[in-house]
């Protein structure tokens, strides 16, 4: 009888442990999802600025159609990305296309003097900073979550209940300074 009580107490304690660990992992997973949602909000803000920027530059540099097409295509690719890894790759392409767009703008002094263009530049620069901060918060949250599901004994509960590691949002190191919007 005493042995049965001991087994019962151990089983209850083990169950309580599993429930506590599971609930903590759910909370961490939800924080990762929330951090990714914040990244997506900032990326959407960037996507919304790009058409206005392209149209403004088009007004001054009508013969640069290839550059405009690249920016438009890169924006569409980035908006369609569904995972952090795909998003990072698409963002690198978009950053490169935006750099080309700003290089085109360098050749048009009247464009650089346009109040609309300078306002869009400032908005894009602010958005780039917000993306960088959101990406850092997301990566910190993913690091904390991934560490939790890889540590013993939490990894046992994570494996049993189906928790998987998440990808970081690793943008190209050149993207950290992208694009240079100061004239």
C-alpha positions as CSV (number, residue, x, y, z in Angstrom):
1,X,0.0,0.0,0.0
2,X,2.8,2.4,0.9
3,X,4.5,1.6,-2.4
4,X,1.3,2.4,-4.3
5,X,1.1,5.8,-2.6
6,X,4.7,6.6,-3.4
7,X,4.1,5.6,-7.1
8,X,0.9,7.7,-7.1
9,X,2.7,10.8,-5.6
10,X,5.6,10.4,-8.1
11,X,3.1,10.1,-11.0
12,X,1.2,13.2,-9.9
13,X,4.5,15.2,-9.5
14,X,5.6,14.1,-12.9
15,X,2.3,15.1,-14.4
16,X,2.5,18.5,-12.7
17,X,6.0,19.0,-14.0
18,X,4.9,18.1,-17.6
19,X,2.0,20.5,-17.4
20,X,4.1,23.4,-16.0
21,X,6.8,22.8,-18.7
22,X,4.2,22.5,-21.5
23,X,2.4,25.7,-20.4
24,X,5.8,27.6,-20.3
25,X,6.6,26.3,-23.8
26,X,3.2,27.4,-25.1
27,X,3.8,30.9,-23.7
28,X,7.3,31.1,-25.3
29,X,5.9,29.8,-28.7
30,X,3.2,32.5,-28.6
31,X,5.8,35.2,-27.8
32,X,7.7,34.0,-30.9
33,X,4.6,34.2,-33.0
34,X,3.8,37.7,-31.6
35,X,7.4,38.9,-32.3
36,X,7.1,37.6,-35.9
37,X,3.8,39.4,-36.3
38,X,5.6,42.7,-35.3
39,X,8.2,42.1,-37.9
40,X,5.5,41.5,-40.5
41,X,3.8,44.8,-39.5
42,X,7.0,46.7,-40.2
43,X,7.6,44.9,-43.4
44,X,4.1,45.7,-44.6
45,X,4.8,49.3,-43.8
46,X,7.8,49.1,-46.0
47,X,5.9,47.4,-48.8
48,X,3.3,50.2,-48.6
49,X,6.0,52.9,-49.0
50,X,7.7,51.3,-52.0
51,X,5.0,52.0,-54.7
52,X,4.9,55.7,-53.8
53,X,8.7,55.9,-53.9
54,X,8.8,54.1,-57.3
55,X,6.1,56.4,-58.7
56,X,8.0,59.5,-57.4
57,X,11.2,58.4,-59.0
58,X,9.4,57.4,-62.2
59,X,8.2,60.9,-62.6
60,X,11.8,62.1,-63.0
61,X,13.5,59.1,-64.5
62,X,11.1,57.6,-67.0
63,X,13.7,55.6,-68.9
64,X,14.8,53.5,-65.9
65,X,12.1,50.9,-66.3
66,X,14.3,47.9,-65.6
67,X,15.1,49.3,-62.1
68,X,11.4,49.9,-61.4
69,X,10.5,46.4,-62.5
70,X,13.2,44.9,-60.2
71,X,11.9,46.9,-57.2
72,X,8.3,45.9,-58.0
73,X,9.3,42.2,-58.4
74,X,11.4,42.2,-55.3
75,X,8.5,43.8,-53.3
76,X,6.1,41.1,-54.5
77,X,8.6,38.3,-53.7
78,X,9.2,39.7,-50.2
79,X,5.4,40.1,-49.6
80,X,4.8,36.5,-50.7
81,X,7.5,35.0,-48.4
82,X,6.0,32.8,-45.7
83,X,8.9,31.7,-43.4
84,X,11.6,33.7,-41.8
85,X,14.3,32.1,-44.0
86,X,12.3,32.9,-47.2
87,X,11.6,36.4,-45.8
88,X,15.3,37.0,-45.2
89,X,16.3,36.0,-48.7
90,X,13.5,38.1,-50.2
91,X,14.4,41.1,-48.1
92,X,18.0,40.9,-49.2
93,X,16.8,41.0,-52.9
94,X,14.5,43.9,-52.1
95,X,17.3,45.8,-50.4
96,X,19.5,45.4,-53.4
97,X,16.7,46.6,-55.7
98,X,16.1,49.6,-53.5
99,X,19.8,50.4,-53.6
100,X,19.6,50.5,-57.3
101,X,16.6,52.8,-57.2
102,X,18.4,55.2,-55.0
103,X,21.4,55.0,-57.2
104,X,19.2,56.1,-60.1
105,X,17.8,58.9,-58.0
106,X,21.4,60.2,-57.5
107,X,21.5,61.2,-61.2
108,X,18.5,63.5,-60.8
109,X,19.2,66.5,-58.6
110,X,15.6,67.9,-59.1
111,X,14.3,64.5,-57.7
112,X,16.6,64.7,-54.7
113,X,15.2,68.2,-54.0
114,X,11.5,67.1,-54.2
115,X,9.7,67.4,-50.9
116,X,7.7,64.2,-51.7
117,X,10.8,62.2,-52.4
118,X,12.6,63.4,-49.3
119,X,9.6,62.6,-47.2
120,X,9.4,59.1,-48.6
121,X,13.1,58.7,-47.9
122,X,12.7,59.7,-44.3
123,X,9.7,57.3,-43.9
124,X,11.6,54.5,-45.5
125,X,14.6,55.2,-43.3
126,X,12.4,55.2,-40.2
127,X,10.8,51.9,-41.3
128,X,14.2,50.3,-41.9
129,X,15.1,51.1,-38.3
130,X,11.9,49.7,-37.0
131,X,12.4,46.5,-39.1
132,X,15.9,46.2,-37.6
133,X,14.6,46.5,-34.0
134,X,11.6,44.1,-34.7
135,X,14.0,41.6,-36.2
136,X,16.3,41.8,-33.2
137,X,13.4,41.3,-30.8
138,X,12.1,38.3,-32.9
139,X,15.6,36.7,-33.0
140,X,16.0,37.2,-29.2
141,X,12.6,35.6,-28.6
142,X,13.4,32.7,-31.0
143,X,16.7,32.2,-29.2
144,X,15.0,32.0,-25.8
145,X,12.4,29.6,-27.2
146,X,14.9,27.3,-29.0
147,X,17.1,27.2,-26.0
148,X,14.1,26.1,-23.8
149,X,13.1,23.3,-26.1
150,X,16.7,22.0,-26.3
151,X,17.5,21.9,-22.6
152,X,17.1,18.8,-20.5
153,X,14.5,17.9,-19.2
154,X,12.4,20.4,-21.1
155,X,13.5,18.8,-24.4
156,X,11.7,15.6,-23.4
157,X,8.4,17.4,-22.9
158,X,9.0,19.4,-26.1
159,X,9.7,16.3,-28.2
160,X,6.7,14.4,-26.8
161,X,4.3,17.4,-27.4
162,X,5.7,18.4,-30.8
163,X,7.5,21.6,-30.2
164,X,9.9,22.4,-33.0
165,X,12.7,24.9,-33.2
166,X,12.1,28.1,-35.1
167,X,14.2,29.8,-37.7
168,X,15.9,33.1,-37.0
169,X,15.3,36.0,-39.3
170,X,18.9,36.4,-40.6
171,X,19.1,39.1,-43.2
172,X,22.3,39.7,-45.1
173,X,24.8,41.7,-43.1
174,X,24.8,44.3,-45.9
175,X,21.0,44.7,-45.4
176,X,21.6,46.2,-41.9
177,X,22.8,49.4,-43.6
178,X,20.3,49.2,-46.4
179,X,19.3,51.2,-48.2
180,X,21.2,54.4,-47.8
181,X,18.5,57.0,-48.1
182,X,20.4,60.1,-47.1
183,X,21.2,62.6,-49.8
